[in-house]
Amino acid sequence: MRDGIEDIDQQVIEVPIEDVLDLHTFRPSEVADVVREYLDAAYELGLRQLRIIHGRGIGVQRKTVRTLLGRDSRVRAFGDAPPGAGGWGATWIELE
């Protein structure tokens, strides 16, 4: 315990790499790193059509995700998912 605040051990969580990543289980401060690592792993596995579920909310997660996608040279295209796949609460991605 330090200054009245108890230290919490960081726990590594293994996330299966599939064509969909749901960010609801991650803290906002983790989103950028999670998305970067997900793109790396998905690309390495040969996945080229992806979807990231970021939720609708006020758009903070969506903006973070799309900023990262816009800067990644492997990303060919991205946009709002179809209505049945999350609509503007999710982003589809096509990798090179």
C-alpha positions as CSV (number, residue, x, y, z in Angstrom):
1,M,0.0,0.0,0.0
2,R,1.4,3.4,-1.0
3,D,-0.1,6.8,0.1
4,G,-3.3,5.1,1.1
5,I,-3.7,3.5,-2.3
6,E,-3.4,-0.2,-2.6
7,D,-1.3,-1.4,-5.6
8,I,-3.2,-3.7,-7.9
9,D,-1.3,-6.3,-9.8
10,Q,-1.5,-6.0,-13.6
11,Q,-2.9,-9.2,-15.1
12,V,-2.3,-10.3,-18.6
13,I,-5.4,-11.4,-20.4
14,E,-5.1,-13.6,-23.5
15,V,-7.6,-12.6,-26.1
16,P,-8.4,-15.1,-28.9
17,I,-7.6,-13.5,-32.3
18,E,-10.7,-13.8,-34.4
19,D,-12.3,-11.5,-37.0
20,V,-14.2,-9.5,-34.3
21,L,-12.8,-7.7,-31.4
22,D,-15.2,-6.3,-28.7
23,L,-13.6,-3.4,-26.8
24,H,-16.3,-3.4,-24.1
25,T,-14.2,-5.5,-21.7
26,F,-11.2,-3.1,-21.9
27,R,-10.6,0.2,-20.0
28,P,-10.5,3.3,-22.2
29,S,-6.8,3.8,-21.4
30,E,-6.1,0.3,-22.8
31,V,-8.0,0.7,-26.1
32,A,-5.2,2.1,-28.3
33,D,-2.7,-0.6,-27.2
34,V,-5.3,-3.4,-27.6
35,V,-6.2,-2.3,-31.1
36,R,-2.6,-2.0,-32.2
37,E,-1.8,-5.5,-30.8
38,Y,-5.0,-6.9,-32.3
39,L,-4.2,-5.6,-35.8
40,D,-0.7,-7.0,-35.6
41,A,-1.9,-10.4,-34.5
42,A,-4.8,-10.5,-37.0
43,Y,-2.5,-9.5,-39.9
44,E,0.0,-12.1,-38.9
45,L,-2.7,-14.8,-38.9
46,G,-3.8,-13.8,-42.4
47,L,-7.2,-12.2,-41.3
48,R,-8.1,-9.5,-43.7
49,Q,-11.7,-8.7,-43.0
50,L,-12.2,-7.5,-39.4
51,R,-14.7,-5.8,-37.2
52,I,-14.0,-3.9,-34.0
53,I,-17.0,-3.2,-31.7
54,H,-16.4,0.0,-29.8
55,G,-20.0,0.9,-28.8
56,R,-22.0,4.0,-29.6
57,G,-21.6,6.2,-26.6
58,I,-20.3,9.6,-27.3
59,G,-17.8,8.4,-29.9
60,V,-14.5,8.6,-27.9
61,Q,-13.6,4.9,-28.5
62,R,-14.7,5.1,-32.2
63,K,-12.5,8.1,-32.7
64,T,-9.5,6.3,-31.1
65,V,-10.0,3.2,-33.2
66,R,-10.4,5.2,-36.5
67,T,-7.4,7.4,-35.8
68,L,-5.3,4.3,-35.4
69,L,-6.8,2.7,-38.5
70,G,-6.1,5.8,-40.5
71,R,-2.4,5.7,-39.6
72,D,-1.9,2.0,-40.2
73,S,-0.4,1.3,-43.7
74,R,-1.9,-2.2,-43.7
75,V,-5.5,-0.8,-43.6
76,R,-7.0,-0.6,-47.0
77,A,-10.4,0.7,-46.0
78,F,-12.7,1.0,-42.9
79,G,-16.2,2.3,-42.1
80,D,-19.4,1.8,-40.1
81,A,-20.4,-1.8,-39.8
82,P,-23.8,-2.8,-41.4
83,P,-26.8,-2.3,-39.2
84,G,-27.0,-6.0,-38.2
85,A,-23.3,-6.0,-37.3
86,G,-23.3,-3.0,-34.9
87,G,-23.9,-0.1,-37.2
88,W,-22.0,3.0,-36.1
89,G,-21.2,1.2,-32.8
90,A,-18.7,-1.0,-34.7
91,T,-16.1,-0.5,-37.5
92,W,-15.4,-2.9,-40.3
93,I,-11.8,-3.0,-41.5
94,E,-10.2,-4.4,-44.7
95,L,-6.5,-5.1,-44.5
96,E,-4.0,-5.3,-47.4
